[in-house]
């Protein structure tokens, strides 16, 4: 199809390259040979006067120009597709598909096992590939790159219009110490809280967390004894030491040392933690992607 001198098949090739980041896989996605896709890439570079995709050891890397084009080209193709073709209903029981999901540590432990069990029942040909989300903003990069279909994690620091989201999980904070802790009696008052050595969970290596932010409003500081990148290690450390930690409730409840802990309400108010389901705007109306997001939201809601 030719539109004002532009072959729309080139735009379909571009969209496939954005999503696959590999010439061979992009060719299979649109049903052409690998040499034909390479030729299409060459024509795209001429058309836009830009390299668009650079070859690296980890696949094709998009140039800034390609990033700018990715969303409008995808939207244009989806609009053409919806105008010319009926929107097919996704049938999970017949599908053979791998969804790629980005998860931070908390949903990986709490949500993923239940989600996998649910998907097993709904579609035997459906599988999941999981990418770790190490920071709040890494989900945005992975969604932009097309590396993942959706993500569940803490909201990014800066909201981006192209990244859609909705809250699906939340949890409250509790303070934990080992049972029969010699310094803790019936309650955890502020004086005892500040006297103890604290465990801080910080995947990004910061030594200033939500507890520190809350204490700062009162003009107080706590003493850090250990900083950990893995939150689910914390209860085991606390159960075997005289340290104290303030963690989300499900982190403690998922620990094998849960019965070795004593739980208190933190002596300083800490807002509950909210986890968002996030996806890229270009995937918003895709039937399979919509179905995946519905299952994630349903399973998360069951918690």
N, C-alpha and C positions, 0 to 999 in steps of 0.2 A: 504494500500500500504506500502511495506517495502523497505527501501532504506538503505543499509549497516547497517541493524539492528535497524534503527530508524523508528518508525511508523509516517508517515507524518500526520496522523490524529491528533497526539499530537501537531504538530505545528499549525494546524488549531485551535485546542482548545486553545493553547497559544495566538494566534492572537485574538481570540474572547474574551479571558479574558483581554487582553490589551485594547481592545476597549470598553468593557462593564463594567469592574471593578466590576462585580457581577457574581457569579457562576450561578445563576438561569437564568439571562438574556443571559449569554454566552452560556449556554446549549441550550436555544431557538434559538440563532443565528445560531448555527451549526446543530440544529435538533436532539439533544440527550436529555436524561433525566438529571435531576439535579444530581442524584447519579453518573451517567456516567461521567459528567463533573468533579465532585469532585474526582473521581478515576483518571481521566486524569491529573488533577492538581497534585495528589500524584505521578503519574508516571513521570510527568515533573520535579518535585522537585528531584526525584531520578536521572533522566537522567542528569540534569544540576548541581546536588549537591548544590542546593541553594533553599531557601524558595520561591523565585520568587515573590510571592504575600502575603502580610500581611493583615490580616483582621483588619479594623478600623471601627469606627462609621460612616464614610463617604464612605464606600466601600473598595475594595481591593487597597492596596498601593503597587506599584511596588518597588522591591529592585533595587539597582544599576545594578545587573546582568540582571534583567529583562529589564531594560531600554536599556542596551547595546544590548540585543537580539531583541528588539521590531522591529526596522526598518529593519534589514537584514532578519528576519523571514517573515515580511510582504511583503517585496520585492520579496522574493523567492516564496511565495504563489501566489502573483499576476502574476509572470512570468509563473508559472505552469498553473494557471488558463487561462491566455491568450494563452498559447500554446495548451491547450486541449479544450477550449470552445470559441465559437465566442463571441466577445465583444458586449454585448447587448446594444442597444440604449435606453437611458433613455427617457421614455414617461411621461412627467409631468401630462398630463391630465388623466392618468390611475394610477398614483402612489399614494400610501398611505404611507407617510414618514414624519418624523420630522427631520428637519435640526437644528443643534445647532450652534449658531453664537456668537462669542465673540465681543463685541463692547465697545469702549471707549465712553465717554459722547457725544462728538461731532457727530460721525456718528449715535449714538442712536437717537439724536434729528433731525439731518438733513437728514440722509439716510434712516433710518428704516421705517418711515411711507410710503414713496414712494415704498420701496422694498416690504413691506407687501401687498400694493395695487396691485403691479405687480404680485406677486405670487398668490394672490387670483384669478386673471383672468386666470393664466396659469395652475393652478392645484388645484382643490377644495379639494383634499386629502392631500395637502402639508401644513405643519405647521412649525412654527419657535419657537425655545426656545433660549432665549438670556441670555448670561452670561456677567456680567460687567467686563471690563478690567480697573483695577485701576491704573496700571503703565505700562510703555513701555515694560517691560520684562515679565509681567504676561501672555501675549498672548502666548509666547513661552512655558511656563509651561503648560498651558491649552491644547495647541496643542500636546505637547509631551505626555501628559496624556491621550489624546483621548477624553477629556471632551467636546471639541468643534470641529466642522468640518472645520471652517474657522474663521478668525478674520479680523476686520477692525479697525485700530488704528495707532498711531504714530509708526514708525519703532523702533524695539528694539535697545538698546544701543550697543549690540554686535551682528553682523550678524552670524547666524548659518546655515551651509550648508544644514541641514535637513529641515529647514524652508524656503519655497519658498514664494516669494512675488512679487507684482507689485504695483506701485502707481495708485490709482484710484480717489483720491479726493485731492483738494488743495484749500487754501484760503489765502487771504491777511489780514494783520493786519491794523486796524484803531484805532484812539484814539477818545474816546467819553467823553463828558461832558453833563450835563443837559442844556437844552435850557435856554438862558438868564443868563448863569453863570456870576456872577459879576466880576470874575477875568479874563475872557477870552473874547477877542475882535474878530477881523476878522480872526485871524490865531492863530495857536498853535505854538509859538516859543519855543526855548529851555528854555529860562528864565522862562516863565510861566509854562511850563511842569514840571520843577524841583521844582517850588514854591508850586505846588498843592500836595495834599495828594492822594496817588495812591491806587487803588484796584489791588491786585495780585491774579490771579487764579492759584492755585497749588494743584492738586488732591493728591499729595504725601506729602503735608505739607512743602515743601521747601520755603524759603523766598528769592529765587534768581531765577528769570525767564529769558525769552528771552530778555525782555526789559533791564533788569539789565546787561545781557551779552553784549548787544549792547552799553549801556552807558559806560561800563567798558573800552571799546576801546577808548572812548573819555576822560577818566579820571573823569567821573561824576557819581553821585549816585542820586537816587530818594528817596523820603520819602514815606514809606509804611504806610497806615492808616488802611488797612484791607486785610487779607489773606483769600481767600475762596477756598473750595474744589470743588464747583460746578461752572462751567463757565457760565451756562445760567442764574444764579442768578444775575450776575454782572450788566447787563444793568438796572435792576430795582433798584439796590442800587445806581447806578450813577444818575439815573433820579430823585432820591429823596434826594440827598446830594450834597455837593460841591466837591466831590471826582472826580478823573479822572481815566479812565481805558483804557488800550490798549488791544483790543480783536480781534479775527477773525471777519470779516465782517458779516458772516451769523449768528453769535451769537447775534449781535445787531439786525439784520434784523428779527430774529425769536422771538424777544421780543415784548410783548404787549406794551412796553414803547418806541418802536422805534421812534415814532413821537415826543417824549418828549426829544430826544437827538440831540445834534449837533456833527457832524462827522468831524474829521480832519485827515490829513496825519500825522503819527508820525514824530516828529522832528528829530528822529534818525532812520536810515535804519534798518529794521527788515526783515529777509528772510521770504518768504511765508511758510505756514505750509503745509506739505504733509502727507497724510494718505495712508497707504498701505493696500491692501488685502493680507492676509497671510494664508498659509495652510501648512500642513505637507507633506513631500515628499512621505510618504506612501499612501497618498490619491490623488496623482497627476493625475493618469490615471483612477480613478474610474468614470464611466459615470455620476452617479448622482451628485458626487462632482464637476465634471467639469461643469455640467449644472448649479449648484448653483453659482459657481464662475463667470460664464458667465453672469448670471442675475445680480449679484452684480455689476460687472464691467459696464454693460450696464446702470443700473439705476444710478450709481455714475457718469457715463459719461454724462447723461442727465442733471445733475446739472450745 
